Amino acid sequence: MRSTFAALLSCLVAGALASPLASAAPIAIANAGFEADAAANGAFVVLTPQGWSVYDPSSIIDGASNAVGVIFPNVGGEYFPGGAPEGNNAALVFLAGGQAAEAGLQQTLSATLQANTRYTLSVQVGNIASGTSLPGSSGGAGVFFDLDGFPGYRIDLMAGGTVLASDDNTLAGAIPEGEFRLSSFDFVTGLVHAQLGEELGIRLVNLKAPGTADVPNIEVDFDDVQLTASSVPEPSTLALLLGAAIFGYARRRRVLNGFSRVNP
């Protein structure tokens, strides 16, 4: 009987947590796949992607040795032989300068942080392979870039400029050269949070882990940024469910006990 009761409670609580709104709702992100900026097939362009701003706490972005932009990796090419995970383009954060400082891209959203909500942020993170620039690339064609290794990344979910949750380089060592891998993490608010009502934000960071002449570790690429929100029940709702489960279980036991006495 105890195992039956435990299973019943588990099902009720899991159902309440998993499907309060039936499905997660997407939150609008400007230029989430970095398709709004034109780049020739196989080329990269130094620019600030539309809808995004540069995150540069140490003022190292100079548009040359340290730069952000977009890349159109051609399928079968050197940088990403499989192409971009979504659409044609991906964002790039290229840090080849001598400063040991992080930089990247960020965006403030129109949506605000809500109570009792689960947020799920997912981003494709790329470890670009070495290759030679093609026509249409910033700096011209025929330039070889040694991009072996991986400098590390961080993805931040923010509200009002305060970091709520991050993926701090958990895929390091798990992204093969020339490929992307999915980063995804959750953040759940309760009834009270200091940043409730403040605008949500996303930050994509190249950590610029120290490299060597043989392993320069200078670029991280990002694509297909998605953020969803779904409601989660308040503790009072869970308490009601548990109460209903206990009441139902007790009533069922009384009925079964009475039946067993009548029908030995």
Secondary structure, DSSP 8 states (H G I E B T S, - for coil): -HHHHHHHHHHHHHHHHH-SSSS-EE---TTTTS-SS---TT-EEES--TT-EEE-TT----SSSEEEEEE---TTSSS-TT--SSSS-EEEEEE-SS----EEEEEEEEEE--SSEEEEEEEEEEE---EE--TTSTT-SS-EE---S---EEEEEEETTEEEEEE-STTTTSS-TTEEEEEEEEEE--S--TTTTSEEEEEEEE------SS----EEEEEEEEEEEEE---HHHHHHHHHHHHHHHHHHHHHHHHHHHH--
